Amino acid sequence: MASEVSRTPAVRHSIAATFTDVNPHVPVGVAEAAQLAAEGAGAQALLAVGGGSTTGTAKAIALCTGLPIIAVPTTYAGSEMTPVWGLTERGEKKTGVDSRVLPRVVIYDPELTFSLPARLSVVSGLNALAHSVEAFWAQGRNPITSLMAEEGIRALAQGLPGVVEQPEDPTTRSRALYGAYLSGASFAVAGSGLHHKICHVLGGAFDLPHAETHAVILPYVLAFNGPALGDIAGPIARAFGSATPLAGLVALCLSLDAPKSLCELGMPKDGLERAAALVGAQLPVDNPRPIGVSDILSILENAWEGAEPHLGTLSIPKDRDSVRK
């Protein structure tokens, strides 16, 4: 007597709609248009294939609709591992934390990053690296996040040079994606501090490119904080394979030919004092060393100039015509 097997009919899934009008820093108008597109199509889930801006747009939809996100990152932003959202309106970037925006599934495929140009690979990877570095001193840090952050720095420092030299090598691409994953995961728990506050202000108020801004600012924040890092200096330096955290970071940036100044990113020099004031308005912030508006202005002036970052005391550009507050 033949047995009968009950089979459940296969469920077919299809793309209900496609939204491609993604913009950096997720302007509110773009987020609203994306939400309307998702709701109008009766979408049941969000498939975000792309970089941090794409993931950020999906997060904006999820924040309002609760739709689950499946993220397929094609850069090293690390945003796919965090419950952090960001929206920009009238020159101000606002961020928040909400579990609804954390992707339910993340798929990493190194082959999808083969076409990412070398420069974008570099700045995207340095953006991820900034998450790991700041996770060492952010308010929510703990021994586990520090271990993840150290390994994230190590993976990116080892992987990014290979990505530049052999952009279609799946091993180096996988190494960089692994570092981005760890960086995002450690940042998700530890949180952010001074570095991210500065970058968010520059992105929101002056529309500077997100990843490039992180790449430029990080050495100057690390230089400022260097004397106060204490015990955490050891694991950061060890991850870079260097004597000090700053030396390791600077050497990596030089080897990758990373952008060196805010000037080359289009930051107006006459906007530096306004930027310092906007960051200052968000103080106090978790930071190893006390920080004031005058310190922020010094960091920004040196970053605009592309001056060599010096541990502890930042050099002042010779032609500085502004007065510290």
C-alpha positions in Angstrom: 0.0 0.0 0.0 1.6 3.2 -1.2 2.0 5.9 1.5 0.8 9.4 0.8 3.1 12.4 1.5 1.4 15.6 2.3 3.2 18.5 0.7 2.8 22.2 1.5 2.5 24.3 -1.6 5.6 26.3 -2.3 5.3 30.0 -1.4 6.4 32.2 -4.2 8.0 35.6 -3.4 8.4 38.4 -5.8 9.8 42.0 -5.8 6.8 44.2 -5.1 8.6 47.5 -6.0 12.1 48.8 -6.5 13.4 52.1 -5.0 16.7 53.5 -6.3 16.5 57.2 -5.4 18.9 56.7 -2.5 21.0 59.7 -1.2 23.8 59.9 1.4 22.8 60.9 4.9 19.2 59.8 4.2 17.3 63.1 3.6 13.9 63.1 5.1 12.2 63.7 1.7 13.9 60.6 0.3 12.9 58.5 3.4 9.3 59.6 3.0 9.3 58.8 -0.7 10.7 55.3 0.0 8.2 54.7 2.7 5.3 55.6 0.3 6.7 53.3 -2.3 6.9 50.4 0.1 3.4 51.0 1.5 1.9 51.5 -2.0 3.3 48.2 -3.2 2.1 46.3 -0.2 5.7 45.2 0.6 6.1 42.6 3.4 9.8 43.0 3.8 12.7 45.2 2.7 15.6 43.9 0.6 18.5 46.4 0.9 21.3 45.7 -1.6 24.0 48.4 -1.5 26.1 50.5 0.7 25.4 52.4 4.0 23.0 54.9 2.3 20.9 52.0 1.0 20.8 50.3 4.3 20.0 53.6 6.0 17.1 54.2 3.6 15.7 50.8 4.4 16.1 51.6 8.1 14.1 54.8 7.7 11.2 52.7 6.2 11.4 50.1 8.9 11.4 52.8 11.6 7.9 53.9 10.5 6.5 50.6 9.2 8.1 47.9 11.2 8.9 46.0 8.0 11.8 43.5 8.5 15.0 44.2 6.6 17.2 41.7 4.7 20.5 43.5 4.1 23.1 42.6 1.4 25.9 45.0 1.9 28.2 45.9 -1.0 30.5 48.2 0.9 32.2 48.1 4.3 29.9 50.5 6.2 28.9 48.0 8.9 25.5 49.7 9.2 23.8 46.4 8.6 24.9 45.2 12.1 23.5 48.2 14.0 20.1 49.3 15.3 21.1 52.9 14.6 19.2 55.1 12.2 20.0 58.6 10.8 17.9 61.2 9.0 19.0 64.6 7.7 16.7 67.6 7.4 17.5 71.3 7.1 21.2 70.8 7.5 20.9 68.7 10.7 21.5 65.0 10.9 19.6 63.3 13.7 20.3 59.7 14.8 18.6 57.3 17.1 18.5 53.7 18.2 15.5 51.4 17.6 15.4 47.6 17.4 13.0 47.8 14.5 15.7 49.0 12.1 18.2 46.2 12.9 18.2 43.9 9.8 16.8 40.5 10.6 19.1 38.8 8.0 22.5 39.9 6.7 24.1 38.3 3.6 27.8 38.9 2.9 29.0 38.0 -0.5 32.6 39.2 -1.4 31.9 38.9 -5.1 29.3 41.6 -4.8 32.1 44.0 -3.8 34.4 43.3 -6.7 33.2 46.3 -8.7 33.6 48.7 -5.7 36.3 51.1 -6.9 39.5 51.2 -4.9 39.0 54.7 -3.4 35.5 53.8 -2.3 36.7 50.6 -0.8 39.4 52.5 1.1 37.1 55.2 2.6 34.3 52.7 3.3 36.8 50.5 5.1 38.1 53.4 7.2 34.6 54.3 8.1 34.1 50.8 9.5 37.5 51.1 11.2 36.3 54.3 13.0 33.5 52.2 14.5 35.9 49.8 16.0 38.3 52.5 17.3 35.6 54.5 19.0 34.0 51.4 20.4 37.0 51.2 22.8 36.0 54.3 24.6 32.2 54.7 24.0 29.9 54.6 26.9 28.5 51.1 26.3 31.9 49.4 25.9 32.6 46.1 27.6 35.2 43.4 27.4 33.4 41.6 24.6 32.9 44.7 22.4 36.6 45.5 22.9 37.7 42.0 21.8 35.4 42.4 18.7 36.7 45.9 18.0 40.3 44.8 18.2 39.7 41.9 15.8 37.7 44.3 13.5 40.7 46.7 13.3 43.1 43.9 12.6 40.9 42.4 9.8 40.5 45.8 8.1 44.1 46.8 8.5 45.1 43.5 6.9 42.4 43.3 4.3 42.2 46.8 2.9 45.7 46.9 1.3 44.9 43.6 -0.4 41.6 45.0 -1.7 43.4 47.9 -3.3 46.1 45.6 -4.9 43.8 42.8 -5.9 40.3 44.1 -6.1 38.8 40.8 -7.3 40.5 38.6 -4.7 37.7 37.0 -2.7 40.1 36.3 0.3 40.9 40.0 0.9 37.4 41.1 0.2 36.1 38.6 2.7 38.6 39.8 5.2 37.4 43.4 4.8 33.8 42.3 5.1 34.6 40.4 8.2 36.2 43.5 9.7 33.2 45.6 8.8 30.9 43.1 10.4 32.9 43.1 13.6 33.1 46.9 13.6 29.4 47.3 13.1 28.6 44.7 15.8 30.9 46.3 18.4 29.6 49.8 17.6 26.0 48.6 17.9 26.6 47.8 21.6 29.3 50.3 22.6 27.8 53.3 20.9 29.5 56.4 19.6 31.4 59.4 20.9 33.3 62.5 19.7 34.4 61.2 16.4 30.9 60.3 15.2 29.4 63.6 16.5 31.9 65.5 14.4 31.3 63.5 11.3 27.5 63.7 11.6 27.6 67.4 11.9 29.9 67.8 8.9 27.7 65.5 6.9 24.4 67.0 7.9 25.3 70.7 7.9 27.8 70.7 5.0 26.8 67.6 3.0 30.3 66.2 3.1 30.6 62.6 1.9 30.1 60.2 4.8 32.9 57.7 4.5 35.5 60.2 3.3 34.7 62.4 6.3 35.3 59.5 8.7 38.6 58.7 6.9 39.9 62.3 7.3 38.7 63.0 10.9 39.7 59.8 12.6 43.5 60.4 12.8 42.9 63.8 14.4 40.5 62.5 17.0 42.9 59.7 17.8 45.8 62.2 18.0 43.8 64.4 20.5 42.8 61.4 22.6 46.1 59.6 22.5 47.5 60.8 25.9 44.4 59.7 27.7 43.9 56.2 26.1 45.6 54.4 29.0 45.2 50.6 28.9 43.2 50.6 25.7 46.1 51.9 23.7 47.7 48.5 23.8 45.0 46.5 22.0 44.4 49.2 19.4 48.2 49.4 18.6 48.4 45.6 18.6 45.6 45.3 16.1 47.4 47.7 13.8 50.6 45.9 14.3 52.2 49.1 15.4 54.0 50.7 18.4 51.1 53.2 19.0 47.5 53.5 17.8 48.1 56.8 16.0 51.3 55.5 14.2 49.4 52.4 13.0 46.4 54.4 11.7 48.5 57.0 10.0 50.7 54.4 8.3 47.6 52.6 7.1 46.0 55.7 5.7 49.2 56.6 3.9 49.6 53.2 2.4 46.0 53.3 1.1 46.4 56.9 -0.2 43.3 57.9 1.8 41.9 61.4 1.6 43.9 63.7 3.9 41.9 66.9 4.4 38.5 68.4 4.7 39.5 70.9 2.2 39.7 68.3 -0.6 36.2 67.1 0.4 34.7 70.5 -0.2 34.5 71.8 3.3 34.4 75.6 3.3 37.1 77.1 5.6 34.7 79.8 6.8 32.4 77.0 8.1 34.8 75.6 10.6 33.7 77.8 13.5 30.1 77.0 12.8 30.8 73.3 12.7 32.7 73.5 16.0 29.8 75.3 17.6 27.3 72.7 16.3 29.4 69.8 17.7 29.9 71.8 20.9 26.2 72.1 21.3 26.1 68.3 21.7 28.6 68.2 24.5 29.3 66.5 26.9 30.1 63.4 25.0 31.9 60.2 26.0 35.6 60.8 25.3 38.8 59.7 27.0 39.9 63.3 27.3 37.9 66.4 28.3 36.8 68.3 25.2 35.7 71.9 24.6 34.6 74.0 21.6 38.2 75.3 21.2 39.5 71.8 21.0 37.0 70.8 18.4 37.9 73.9 16.4 41.6 72.9 16.6 40.7 69.4 15.4 38.7 70.8 12.5 41.3 73.3 11.5 44.0 70.7 11.4 41.8 68.3 9.5 40.9 71.1 7.0 44.6 71.8 6.4 45.6 68.2 6.3 48.3 68.9 8.9 50.3 66.0 10.2 48.5 64.7 13.3 50.6 64.8 16.4 49.9 62.9 19.6 48.2 64.9 22.3 48.8 68.4 20.9 47.5 69.3 17.5 49.6 71.7 15.4 47.9 74.9 14.5 47.9 75.9 10.8 50.2 78.8 10.2 47.6 80.8 8.3 44.9 80.4 10.8 42.8 83.6 10.9 40.2 82.5 13.3 40.2 82.9 17.1 39.5 80.1 19.4 36.5 80.3 21.7 
